[in-house]
Amino acid sequence: MKRLFAAVKIHPSAHYISLFREITSSLSHERIKWVEPENMHLTLKFFGETDENKIPGIRQALSAAVSESKPLTLKIANTGIFGSHYDPKVIWFGIEKNNELDTLAKAIFAELGKYGWQQDRQNFVPHLTIGRIRELKAKQLFRQIISKYNTVEIQEEYVSEITLYESILRREGPLYENIFSLSLGDYGTGM
């Protein structure tokens, strides 16, 4: 069994890293598990624990989905939270509305459906998880800090491929191993 997810790798710019460090420093008094910039990705589909014999079907489904897509540019902007104002769970950087990304996500869900993968219960909300909140001591201060970054422009990311990763959970943080990558607009096996 492998813990799998399909994603777009994000290559943080100097501005991204500067903002990330500013936020983490401002919230250093809170118990938050930060996602290291080198692990940053936009999850397209989380498979979870998956039998290895299902990987060829995942590859075929993703290959069919990317064959109709062209490379695209994502605009990463804004900061927010998932969870309620009183009980936030996740801090994220947003992805501005992008029709090409929406089309790619729909194609991925449709193709995976042919192999028995159910679409996630929630709608696809593109975002980059930057931190998972364990515990907040000062919720009002937390909200004030996050609100300073609500409407910040972060970076643009050129996307030409998607990757199937294995997430290996370790005490020091997850390790993401590339299983395979597929180029957008390229019908084939990709490697």
C-alpha positions as CSV (number, residue, x, y, z in Angstrom):
1,M,0.0,0.0,0.0
2,K,1.1,3.5,-0.8
3,R,-0.3,6.8,0.4
4,L,-0.8,8.6,-3.0
5,F,-1.9,12.0,-4.3
6,A,-1.9,13.7,-7.6
7,A,-0.6,17.3,-7.6
8,V,1.1,20.2,-9.3
9,K,4.5,21.0,-7.8
10,I,4.9,24.6,-6.8
11,H,8.4,26.3,-7.0
12,P,8.3,29.1,-4.3
13,S,9.7,32.4,-5.4
14,A,11.8,34.6,-3.2
15,H,8.6,36.7,-2.5
16,Y,6.7,33.5,-1.5
17,I,9.5,32.5,0.9
18,S,9.7,36.0,2.4
19,L,5.9,36.1,3.0
20,F,5.9,32.6,4.4
21,R,8.7,33.4,6.8
22,E,7.0,36.6,7.9
23,I,3.8,34.7,8.7
24,T,5.5,31.8,10.5
25,S,7.6,34.3,12.5
26,S,4.5,36.3,13.4
27,L,2.8,33.1,14.6
28,S,5.8,31.4,16.2
29,H,4.0,31.5,19.6
30,E,1.2,29.1,18.3
31,R,1.3,25.4,17.7
32,I,1.1,25.2,13.9
33,K,2.7,22.5,11.7
34,W,4.1,24.4,8.7
35,V,4.5,23.0,5.3
36,E,8.1,23.5,4.2
37,P,8.3,25.5,0.9
38,E,10.2,22.7,-0.8
39,N,7.2,20.5,-0.2
40,M,4.7,23.0,-1.6
41,H,2.1,21.5,-4.0
42,L,-1.4,22.0,-5.3
43,T,-3.3,18.8,-4.6
44,L,-5.6,17.7,-7.5
45,K,-6.7,14.4,-6.0
46,F,-5.8,12.7,-2.7
47,F,-6.1,8.9,-3.1
48,G,-4.9,7.9,0.4
49,E,-3.7,4.4,1.1
50,T,-3.8,2.7,-2.3
51,D,-2.9,-0.8,-3.5
52,E,0.1,-0.6,-5.8
53,N,-1.8,-2.6,-8.5
54,K,-4.1,0.4,-9.0
55,I,-1.2,2.7,-10.1
56,P,-1.4,1.6,-13.8
57,G,-5.2,2.6,-13.8
58,I,-4.4,5.9,-12.2
59,R,-1.7,6.5,-14.8
60,Q,-4.1,5.8,-17.6
61,A,-6.8,8.0,-16.2
62,L,-4.4,10.9,-15.5
63,S,-2.8,10.5,-19.0
64,A,-6.2,10.8,-20.6
65,A,-7.1,13.8,-18.5
66,V,-3.9,15.7,-19.3
67,S,-4.0,14.9,-23.0
68,E,-6.7,17.6,-23.5
69,S,-5.0,20.2,-21.4
70,K,-2.4,22.8,-22.3
71,P,0.2,24.3,-19.9
72,L,-1.2,27.0,-17.8
73,T,-0.2,29.8,-15.4
74,L,-1.6,29.9,-11.9
75,K,-1.8,33.1,-9.9
76,I,-1.1,32.5,-6.2
77,A,-2.7,35.2,-4.1
78,N,-4.4,35.9,-0.8
79,T,-4.3,34.1,2.5
80,G,-7.1,32.5,4.5
81,I,-8.2,29.7,6.7
82,F,-10.3,26.6,6.5
83,G,-12.5,25.8,9.6
84,S,-14.5,28.4,11.5
85,H,-13.3,31.7,12.8
86,Y,-13.4,30.2,16.3
87,D,-11.8,26.9,15.4
88,P,-9.5,27.4,12.3
89,K,-7.8,24.2,11.1
90,V,-5.7,25.1,8.0
91,I,-3.9,28.2,6.8
92,W,-3.7,28.5,3.0
93,F,-2.5,30.6,0.1
94,G,-5.2,30.9,-2.6
95,I,-5.2,30.2,-6.3
96,E,-7.1,32.8,-8.3
97,K,-10.0,31.5,-10.5
98,N,-8.5,29.7,-13.5
99,N,-10.7,28.1,-16.1
100,E,-8.0,25.9,-17.5
101,L,-7.3,24.5,-14.0
102,D,-11.0,23.9,-13.4
103,T,-11.2,22.1,-16.8
104,L,-8.2,19.9,-15.9
105,A,-9.6,19.1,-12.5
106,K,-13.0,18.1,-14.0
107,A,-11.2,15.9,-16.6
108,I,-9.2,14.2,-13.9
109,F,-12.3,13.4,-11.8
110,A,-14.2,12.2,-14.9
111,E,-11.3,9.9,-16.0
112,L,-10.7,8.5,-12.6
113,G,-14.4,7.8,-12.3
114,K,-14.0,5.3,-15.2
115,Y,-11.6,3.4,-12.9
116,G,-13.9,3.4,-9.9
117,W,-12.5,6.4,-8.1
118,Q,-15.3,8.5,-6.5
119,Q,-15.2,12.2,-6.8
120,D,-14.4,13.9,-3.5
121,R,-17.5,15.0,-1.5
122,Q,-16.4,18.6,-1.5
123,N,-16.0,20.8,-4.5
124,F,-12.5,21.3,-5.8
125,V,-11.1,24.4,-4.1
126,P,-7.6,25.1,-5.4
127,H,-5.3,26.2,-2.6
128,L,-1.8,25.7,-1.1
129,T,-1.9,24.4,2.5
130,I,0.9,26.3,4.3
131,G,0.1,25.3,7.9
132,R,-2.1,22.9,9.9
133,I,-3.2,24.4,13.2
134,R,-2.7,22.2,16.3
135,E,-3.7,24.7,18.9
136,L,-4.1,28.4,19.2
137,K,-3.4,30.3,22.4
138,A,-4.4,33.8,21.1
139,K,-7.2,33.4,18.6
140,Q,-7.9,37.1,18.2
141,L,-4.2,37.9,17.6
142,F,-4.1,35.0,15.1
143,R,-7.1,36.5,13.2
144,Q,-5.4,39.9,13.2
145,I,-2.2,38.5,11.8
146,I,-3.8,36.4,9.1
147,S,-6.1,39.3,8.0
148,K,-2.9,41.4,7.2
149,Y,-2.3,38.9,4.4
150,N,-5.8,38.4,3.1
151,T,-5.3,40.2,-0.1
152,V,-1.6,39.8,-0.9
153,E,-0.2,38.8,-4.3
154,I,2.3,36.0,-3.9
155,Q,3.6,34.7,-7.2
156,E,2.7,33.2,-10.6
157,E,3.5,29.5,-11.3
158,Y,3.8,28.1,-14.8
159,V,2.3,24.6,-14.9
160,S,3.4,22.1,-17.6
161,E,2.9,18.8,-15.8
162,I,1.2,16.9,-13.0
163,T,2.8,14.3,-10.7
164,L,1.6,11.3,-8.8
165,Y,3.4,11.3,-5.4
166,E,3.7,8.9,-2.6
167,S,3.5,10.6,0.8
168,I,5.8,8.8,3.3
169,L,4.9,10.0,6.8
170,R,7.9,10.5,9.0
171,R,8.4,12.0,12.5
172,E,10.4,14.9,11.0
173,G,7.8,15.6,8.3
174,P,6.4,14.0,5.2
175,L,8.6,12.9,2.3
176,Y,7.1,13.1,-1.2
177,E,8.4,10.6,-3.7
178,N,7.6,11.1,-7.3
179,I,5.9,8.0,-8.8
180,F,5.5,9.5,-12.3
181,S,4.9,12.8,-14.0
182,L,2.7,13.6,-17.0
183,S,3.1,16.6,-19.3
184,L,0.0,18.7,-20.0
185,G,-1.1,18.2,-23.6
186,D,0.9,15.0,-24.0
187,Y,-1.0,11.7,-24.3
188,G,1.5,9.0,-23.4
189,T,3.1,7.3,-20.5
190,G,5.2,10.2,-19.3
191,M,8.1,9.6,-16.9
